[in-house]
């Protein structure tokens, strides 16, 4: 055959839908619990109320984009405190590194949103169409009244879940009860409807049709995780030295030279990724543990020891094949890499807690006006101008007293008022222009630069803060 007659090999294969079989066991129960727990948090959290007084929203968790604030129960984060959000993101990344280095892709298998919603969609699919064999028959059958009815019912349930998912997300960004009424009456902002539409579509298609394709092709984590794991990481493995050579075997039968694996395909049929764990570790494996439940059930029924498939490190594999006892779980979990991640995670968390409790209820920022750097008054005095931004983080109006300290004589005055007090409304910020004056021929007027400290103190309270800045003189 000539080279012209050779057909090029396709780099892409048509997706074959996966219909996981229902399974019972410890890992399946854990996944049910985590699915209910995470979905409960996601759907319920925006509706939790928290009384913050008359001037603040009563939603416990709220991302207030309009006022650039984030509320989490009793905690309020302002824009200039974004380091709290950055710290939480760092903790999330370190936590992901920690769990991956200890037990592989447990995040992917149990708590990833793609996994959680796919599990929910498969549950609906099983309720409507039946277990694996029934779904396979329906998929391969021609379109008829039964197939149309079941497919329409399944898609309708998926769509309701997807709409609830998109709707729950927008409730995090404004008062949930108010937005719910506006959405129903058509008075909500177009951005809210657009966001719900986009999230509804992605949830519907990702959870209903793309499923394992998102994990394999769209998600970068399967390719990154290799840097997080080593020979002591606990991952799901098939004990081939015990299972091979595999072959069909009924309960009570004994086959000389045959391994424990009876090639029943139970581990493959329950896998949501459609892989065969007996072929070794694969990028598509999300470490969900369903194959362990399926295999243990078969081993119990044929009277063989459990854990032909189970969580195991590479070092355990070598030890078990040599007839030695494997390491304990804690020796795998507590090792230098995981201890380092735990230490870093704890350090960031402790730092955030300390910063949270040390922050003041008031905040100030001082911006010197540099055009010009100073003004010479008619009597020869030197005046510098500053814009002082005052932020009142309290739930009530507060009056602040401004003062200064310096090693040279300086005077302070405020624009628009005869005294040195400023009233700032609750949970708002206000910019006050401040003048600092050095008397004619005084040391501060003659000096090039003079250090000074501007103070802000709340009347009737011990709350106070300061900001260091510079007074510019003539420099004689």
N, C-alpha and C positions, 0 to 999 in steps of 0.2 A: 504494500500500500504506500503510495507516495505521500510526501509530507503535506501536499495540498489537500489530500483526502482525509487527513486526521482532524476530527472535530475537536475544537478547543474544549477543555474541561471547565465546567462552570465553577466559579468561586463561591457561589451562593447556593444553598439548598432550600427548597420550599419547606416551610415550617409544618411539621406534623403536630396537630393538637395533642396535648397531654391530658389524660383523664385519670388523675390519681385515685386509687382505691381507698375506701374508708378503712381506718385502722384505729385500734385502741391501745393505750399503753401510757406509760409515765410521761414520755416526751410529747405525745399528742395532747395529754391533759394539760401539760405545762403550756403548750401553744394555745389551747383554748383559753386558759386563764389569762395569759398575756394579751391575747387578742381582745378579750372583754375589758381588761384593765386599761389598755392603751386607747381603745376606741371610746371607752367611758370618759377618760380624761379629755380626749379631743372634743367630743360632742357636748359634754356637760360644763366644762370650765368657763366658757363665756357667760353662762347664766348664773354663776355664783355671785352673790351680792356682797359688798363690803362698804360699810358706812364710813365715809371720810369727811363728813360735814357738808354744809350747803354749797360750798364753792368747788367741790371736786366730784368727779363721776363716782357712782356707787358700784361699779363693776370691779370685781376682785382682780382680774387679769385683763389689762387693756393696753394696746399699743396705740397711743393717741398721736397719730401722725400730724394732725392739724396744729396741736400745741407742742409737738416734738417732745413728748414725755412717754414713759413706760411705767405702768402700775402693776405691781405684783403684791396683792394683799396689802400689808402695811408698808411696803417698800415703794418708793417713788424715785425713778431714775430720770434725771434731766439730761439735755443734749451734751453738756460739757462733762457729764459723768459716763460717757460711752465706754470708758474703760471697764465698767462692770459687765457690759454686754460682751466686750472683747474677752474678758476673763472667763465668762461662762462658755464662750465658744472654744477657748483654749482647753477648758476642762472637758468639754464634750469630745474634742479631738484626742486628748490624752486618755480619756475613758475608753474610747474606741480602740486606741492602741493597746491599752491594758487588757481588755477583754479578748482582743484578737490574739495577742501574744500568749494568753493563758489558755484559750479554748477555741481558737480558730474563728470562723465567721458566725459566731453566736448572734451577733447583732443582725446579720442578714437572715438567719434562720428563725428568729423569734420576735424581733421588735422593729425591723425595718418597715416603713409604711407600705412599700410595695408588697412585702410578704404578708403583712396584716390584712390589707384590703384584698389581695389575691385569695387568701384563706377564706375570707368572708364571701367572696364571689363564688368560690368553689363550693362552699357550704350551701349557698342558694341553688347553685346548679345541681347539687346532689339531691336537695329536697324536691326539685321540680322534675328532674329527669331520671333519678335513680343513681345507683352506684356505678362503678367503672364499666362493667359489662353492658349495662343498660344504656349508658351514655355513648359507649362505642357503637352499639347497634344503631342508636338514633342518629349518630353522626354519619354513619355509612349508608343509612337508608335514604331513599329518594324522598323528596318533599311530598308530604301528604298532610291531611288535616291534623293528625296527632303531632307531627313534627312542627307544624306551624304554630299550633296552640302552645306546646311546651316551650318553644323558642321565644315566642312573644311574651309568655309569662316570665321566663327567665330574664329576658332583656328588660322588661318593665321593672322587675325587682332590682336589677342592677342599676337602672337609671334612677330609681328613687334613692338608692344608697349613694350614688354619685352626686345627685342634687343635694342631699343632706351633707355630704362631705364638703362640697363647694360653699354651701350656705354657712356651715359651721365656721369656716375659715374667715369669712368677712366679718363675723360677729366679734372677732378678736380686736377689730380696729375701730369700733364705735359701740355705743350703748346697745346691747343685744336686743332687749325688748322693743326699743324705739325703732331700730333698724328692721326688725321682723315685721312690725306694722307697716313701715314704709315700703318694704319689699312686696307685701301682699297688696297694698293699695296703689302700687306703681309710682310712689313718690320718692323712692331711693335714688341716689346718685347713679348715673349710667355706669360709672366705674364698678359699682357693687354688682350690677347685673353682668357686666363683662367678666369680672373675676369669677363669679359663680359659673358662668358659661364655660370658661376655660378650664377651671378645676373639675367641673362635671364631665367634660369631654375627656380630659386626661385620666381621671379615675375610671370612667366607663371603659375606655379602650385599654389602658394599662392593666387593670385588674381583670377584665373580661376576655381580652383577646391576645395581648402581647405577653403578659405574664412572665415566664422564664426568659423571654427575649430581652426584657428590660435588664434583668440581672446579668445576662451573659454579654450583651452587646452595648447597652446604654450606660450601665453603671461602671465607673472606673475602679471601684473598690476591689473586685476580684483580682485585678492586676497589681494593685498596691499591696494587698495583704501579704504577699510573699516576703516582703521586707519586714513584716511584723512577727513572723513565726519562725521557729527553729525546731530542732529535733526533740525538744522537750514540750512543745505545744500539743495540747490534747485536741485531736481531731478524730473524725469518724473514720474507722478503718475496718477492713474485712480481714479476719485472721485466716489467710489463705493456707497456712501450714496446717491448720486444723480442718478447713473446709474442703480442701482438694485431695484427691480428684473428686469432683462433684458428680452426682448421679441421682436418679429417681430412687426413692426409698419410702416404703410405707411403715407405719408404726409397728414395732415388734420385729421387723425384718433386720437381718444382719448381713451386710455385704463386705466380704473380706477386701481390705485394701481401699475401701471407699471412705471419703471424708464425710464430715457432718453436713455439708451443703447438699441439699437434695434437688437443687436447681428448680425450685418452685416459682421463681421470679417474683416472690412477694415483695422483696426489697425494691425491685424495679417498679412494680405496679403502684406502690404507694408514694414514690418519689415525685414531688411537685416539679422537679427539674427534668425528669425523665431519664436520669442517668443510671448506670449500673455501678454501684459502689465497689463491686467485686473486681472491677478493672483498676482499682487504686484511686488515689486522690485525684480529683479533677477540678478545674477552675469553676465549673458550673455548680459544684456542691455547695449548698448554703448551710450545711451542718445543722439541719433541723432535727435530726434524730428519728424521723419517722421510719426509716429503714431498720433502725434498731428495734423499735416496737414490733414491726412486722416479722422480723427474723426471730425475735424472742418468742413470739406467739407460736411460730412454726416449730421451734426447738422444743417448746413445752409439749406440743401435741405429739411429737415423734419420740419424746423421751430423751432428748439430747441436752447437754449443758447449754445454758444461755450465753449471750454475748459473743456469738460467732461474729457478729458485727457490733462494734461498740466504740466508745471514746477511748483513744489510745494514742500515745506518743510514739515517735519512731524509735526512741530508746527502749520503750516497752516491747516493741516488736522484736528487736534484737534479743532482749532478755528472755522473752517468752519462747522464742524459737530455740534458745539455748537451754531451756528447762529451768530458768531462774525466775525468781519472783520479781515482778515489775515494781517500779517506784510507786510510792503512795501518791494520791492525788495532790496532797498539799506540797509535796516535793516538786511536783510539776508547776503548781501555781505559784509557789513562793520561791522564786529564783531571781538572780540579779536583774534581769530585764524587767520583770513585772514589779519588782521592788522599786526600781528606778522610776517606772511610770507611776506607781502608787505614790511615791514621795513627791514627784513633781505635781501630780494632781492634787494632793493634800496641801502642798505649799501654796498653789494658786488659790484653792478654796479658802484656806485660812487667811490669806492676804485680802481676799475680797470681803470676808466677814469683818476683819479688823477695820478695813477702809470704810465699810458700811456703818459701823458703830462710831467711828471717829469723825465722820463728816459732820459739819455744822448745819444748823437749820437756816443759816443765812450764807450768802455767797457774794463776793464782790470781785470786780475786775476793773482795773484802772488803765486807761489809755491816755497818755500825754498828748496834747494837741501840739504838733510840731510845726505848724505853719501860722505864725512864726513860733520859734522855740521859746521866746519870752517877749514881753512887752514892757517898755519903759514908760511909766506913768508920768503925769505932769509934774509931780513932786519929786521925781527921780527914783521912785520905788520900782522894783522889778517884780513883774507878775508872770507866773506860769499858769497854764490852763490844763485841766484834766477832765476827761469824761469818766465818771464812776458809774459802773453798772451794778445795781443792787438787785439781788434775787432773793425773794422771800419764799422759802420752801414750806411755810407753815399754812395751816388751814384757816388763818384769820389775818386781818390787816395788822401791820406792825409799823411802829415808828422807830426810826434809826437815828442815832446821834453820830455825827462825823467829827473826827478830830485828827490831829497829827502829832507826831513826835519826831524830833531831830536834834542833833547836837549844836545846831545854830538856830537863832531866833527867826521864826517864820509865823505868818498869820494865815488863817484859812477862812474862806467865806464861800457861800453857796449862791448860785445864780437863781434869782426869782424868789428869794426868801431872806428875811432879816435874821433868822437864827440858823442853827447848824443841824436842824432835824429834817428828815425826809420820811414821809409815810408811803409805804409800798403795799399795794393790795395783796390779798392772800393768793399764794401760788402764782405770782406774777413777778416780772422784772421791770425795773425802771432805771433810766439813765439820767444821772444828775451831773450838771456841769459844776465843777469845783475850781475855785481860784486860790492859789497859794502866793502870798506876797512877802517879799523881803524889803525891809525899810531901806531908804537911801543910804548908801555908803556902809551898810551893814556887812558883816563877813559873808553872809550868804549871797548878797547882791554882788560882791566883788569876786567871789569864787567862781570857778568855771562850772563845777558840779557840786551839789550837796545832796547827800543821802537823806531821805525822809521816809517815814512810815505813816500811811493813811490808815486810820482805825474806823471801824463801824461797830457800834454797840447798840443793841436793842434796848429801848427804854422799858423798865420794869422787868428786865430779865438779865441773866448772866451771859446770854449769847453775845459773842463778839468775834470779830475776825479782822485781819489786816492785810495790807498789800504794800510791798516795798517799791519805791520808785525814785526818780531823780529830779531835783530842782536845778534848773539851768540859770546861771548868773552871767554877768558881763565878762568874767574871766580876766579881770585887770591884774 
